[in-house]
Amino acid sequence: MASAPQATRSGRAFRLALLDAVTAGAGLGYLAHQYREALVANSAAIGLALLFACALGWVIRAAARTLSRAGSRVDAIFADELGKPSPRPR
């Protein structure tokens, strides 16, 4: 089974991501229009929640990168150790 070229897949992924962003924006715009008074009255709480969500995303990203680096180091150690001959052959 032949797979699509990388450029076609990335173009399709970009179009889907753009469609998702437009859909999310339209939905948020509708909600903002419907609940305008609530948004204005609670703008500080909403701002703090958005700040917290961004900080949480940054922390999760940093943790994932750290775990990925640690995993690649462990893989390198295993590969190095498995490549050496055994000190006590049986």
VENZIBEL-V766775 format. One record per pair of residues at least 24 apart in sequence whose C-alpha atoms are under 10 Angstrom apart, sorted by the first residue. I is the first residue (numbers start at 1). J is the second residue. Records with the same first field share a line. If there is no record, write none. Layout:
# VENZIBEL-V766775
I = J ; J
This chain:
# VENZIBEL-V766775
none
